[in-house]
Amino acid sequence: MDNLEIQQYLFDLQGYLVIENALKPEEVAELNRLMDARDLPALEKDPRFGAAAGGAPEEPGFLQWGKPFCDLLDHPKIMAVLQLRLGDCFRLDRLYGMRQRRGMGRGGLHSDYGASSFTARSEPGKRYQPPETELVNGFVVAGWNLSDTGPGLGGFCCIPGSHKAQYRIPQAIQQDPETWPCVVQPTLPAGSVVLFTESLTHGTAAWEGGHERRTLLFKYCVSQMAWSSRRVKPPAGIELTKRQQVLLREPGDPHRFFPSLFEES
């Protein structure tokens, strides 16, 4: 699905967008091969890898594992959609990966911004109007799937449209999401990428698949924003394109201190 008008509409409507076949089978195979070569530790409780707490390593993370990981930074399948959501000036804020094996439980439903965010002073059952100083937009995640995930398997789940909700998520839904049809697991085959705003209520469903789940998460934000004081560092010994270098820059005012990522297009 490369029709930008349709992509824009679906992202705005749902709060997320699935792009299938974003990676060729041989590209998926190479990324998995490079991961296998890392001799990653056995999976325990925490499915995350390649990041410190909060998902913002003060190091390259898995970008250091090879050029194929770096080339996902500004992959052509996602840049036009990111431009629609974040404008011409945005940066990579965080990254980490997700691995799950059969039997690993779910993660909690959450949103980082909006009425259901941890920091929002919203009250259950009352309409919430965020103050002007509160962030409600500006962060988008690209989740690259290196194995099949979705209904019957587990992995990414969300409540479509919840990024526009003006009410806090009820505890009954947050505590028992499997029983509520509003919580969906999009079909995400290997090679697909899911983009979603972090205002969307989302989480990780329990893993039921016989294979290992592998998802790489790249978290972008408009250039003048930041999640924390941590920064992802450029990988050593890997040549990055000019645009990839810009994506790893420090935060700055758009166009004034932070250049457009689309100047050459």
Order of alpha helices (4+ residues) and beta strands (2+ residues): alpha-beta-alpha-beta-alpha-alpha-beta-beta-beta-alpha-beta-beta-beta-alpha
